[in-house]
Amino acid sequence: MIFEGFSQGDSLLHKSDTRVKLVGAMALTLVISLCQSFFTGLAGLVVGLILLFLSRLDLNQVLIRMLVVNSFIGLLWLTLPLTYPGDMISFGSIVLSKQGIELVALITIKTNGIILFFITLLATSTVADLGHGLERLRLPTKLCLLLLFSYRYIFVVNQEYQRLVRAAKLRCFCPRTNLHTYRTYGHLFGMTLVKSWNRTERVGQAMLLRGFHGRFYTLNEQVMGKGDLIFLIIILIIVIGLVGLEFLFT
């Protein structure tokens, strides 16, 4: 699948049990997202870089994804220092807020750390493994099925939409800022929903004919070993250490 470019590999993180990575990602993300200290945020970023080293992923692909995220953070750098209240610092004719600069710097550090957690701990597993891992963590089965179905059929919906767009272009449709264009796009989205609904009905009937009773089975049944337990303990120790840093520096 398109979004599983990091799921293939033989690193420590690729071989780890999906449940361990899910618990670790949720714990680390929760701590870093709620922290207010630069020391805690920097420590979390360092942990993310260590995990990136252990995952042995393609650094160019990781940097591309990090640049996409940081392009949105760049908008915060353009607005928060100019609008956030607090002590003002003058750079010639430009007046910036000291608290605004500190806030956007903290957001940048935390965001990059969290993205590294997601890439190294979650993207190193397939979406199917993540769905089954969530189910084995006793999350609601319907929620796990919704994740698996959404990932599988979002590409089918996109194919239906692209087919309709090609049909419109073959009929010389040229988008403009007029009522005809808006009406055409409305019809495109509406027909996409209708065709998706029809496809859903056919898929549901086909699954029932094949004995589907509300559960997916996997051939990649993971068993948590000693290495996974050690990795989980290390992650939890790191989480406790980050919490301790937060209380120490705030």
ChimeraX attribute file (.defattr): number of C-alpha atoms within 10 A of each C-alpha:
attribute: neighborCount
match mode: 1-to-1
recipient: residues
	/A:1	9
	/A:2	5
	/A:3	10
	/A:4	12
	/A:5	15
	/A:6	20
	/A:7	20
	/A:8	14
	/A:9	15
	/A:10	12
	/A:11	14
	/A:12	16
	/A:13	25
	/A:14	23
	/A:15	16
	/A:16	23
	/A:17	24
	/A:18	28
	/A:19	22
	/A:20	21
	/A:21	27
	/A:22	18
	/A:23	18
	/A:24	24
	/A:25	20
	/A:26	15
	/A:27	16
	/A:28	24
	/A:29	21
	/A:30	13
	/A:31	20
	/A:32	25
	/A:33	15
	/A:34	12
	/A:35	20
	/A:36	18
	/A:37	17
	/A:38	20
	/A:39	17
	/A:40	26
	/A:41	29
	/A:42	17
	/A:43	20
	/A:44	28
	/A:45	22
	/A:46	14
	/A:47	18
	/A:48	23
	/A:49	17
	/A:50	13
	/A:51	19
	/A:52	20
	/A:53	13
	/A:54	14
	/A:55	21
	/A:56	16
	/A:57	20
	/A:58	11
	/A:59	11
	/A:60	9
	/A:61	12
	/A:62	16
	/A:63	11
	/A:64	11
	/A:65	14
	/A:66	16
	/A:67	14
	/A:68	10
	/A:69	15
	/A:70	15
	/A:71	10
	/A:72	10
	/A:73	17
	/A:74	13
	/A:75	11
	/A:76	19
	/A:77	17
	/A:78	11
	/A:79	14
	/A:80	18
	/A:81	22
	/A:82	17
	/A:83	12
	/A:84	16
	/A:85	13
	/A:86	12
	/A:87	11
	/A:88	16
	/A:89	13
	/A:90	10
	/A:91	8
	/A:92	6
	/A:93	6
	/A:94	9
	/A:95	14
	/A:96	21
	/A:97	19
	/A:98	17
	/A:99	17
	/A:100	22
	/A:101	18
	/A:102	14
	/A:103	18
	/A:104	20
	/A:105	17
	/A:106	19
	/A:107	19
	/A:108	18
	/A:109	18
	/A:110	26
	/A:111	21
	/A:112	22
	/A:113	24
	/A:114	23
	/A:115	18
	/A:116	27
	/A:117	25
	/A:118	20
	/A:119	22
	/A:120	28
	/A:121	26
	/A:122	23
	/A:123	21
	/A:124	28
	/A:125	26
	/A:126	18
	/A:127	19
	/A:128	19
	/A:129	21
	/A:130	22
	/A:131	22
	/A:132	24
	/A:133	23
	/A:134	20
	/A:135	17
	/A:136	14
	/A:137	14
	/A:138	10
	/A:139	13
	/A:140	11
	/A:141	17
	/A:142	12
	/A:143	13
	/A:144	22
	/A:145	18
	/A:146	12
	/A:147	16
	/A:148	18
	/A:149	13
	/A:150	13
	/A:151	15
	/A:152	14
	/A:153	14
	/A:154	12
	/A:155	13
	/A:156	14
	/A:157	18
	/A:158	13
	/A:159	13
	/A:160	18
	/A:161	20
	/A:162	14
	/A:163	13
	/A:164	17
	/A:165	16
	/A:166	12
	/A:167	12
	/A:168	15
	/A:169	12
	/A:170	9
	/A:171	9
	/A:172	9
	/A:173	14
	/A:174	9
	/A:175	12
	/A:176	9
	/A:177	7
	/A:178	8
	/A:179	8
	/A:180	13
	/A:181	14
	/A:182	13
	/A:183	10
	/A:184	15
	/A:185	14
	/A:186	12
	/A:187	13
	/A:188	18
	/A:189	13
	/A:190	13
	/A:191	15
	/A:192	20
	/A:193	15
	/A:194	12
	/A:195	15
	/A:196	19
	/A:197	13
	/A:198	12
	/A:199	16
	/A:200	13
	/A:201	11
	/A:202	12
	/A:203	12
	/A:204	13
	/A:205	12
	/A:206	12
	/A:207	12
	/A:208	12
	/A:209	9
	/A:210	9
	/A:211	8
	/A:212	12
	/A:213	8
	/A:214	10
	/A:215	9
	/A:216	13
	/A:217	7
	/A:218	9
	/A:219	5
	/A:220	9
	/A:221	10
	/A:222	15
	/A:223	11
	/A:224	12
	/A:225	10
	/A:226	9
	/A:227	13
	/A:228	20
	/A:229	14
	/A:230	12
	/A:231	18
	/A:232	19
	/A:233	14
	/A:234	13
	/A:235	20
	/A:236	16
	/A:237	12
	/A:238	18
	/A:239	20
	/A:240	15
	/A:241	14
	/A:242	21
	/A:243	17
	/A:244	12
	/A:245	18
	/A:246	20
	/A:247	13
	/A:248	11
	/A:249	11
	/A:250	11
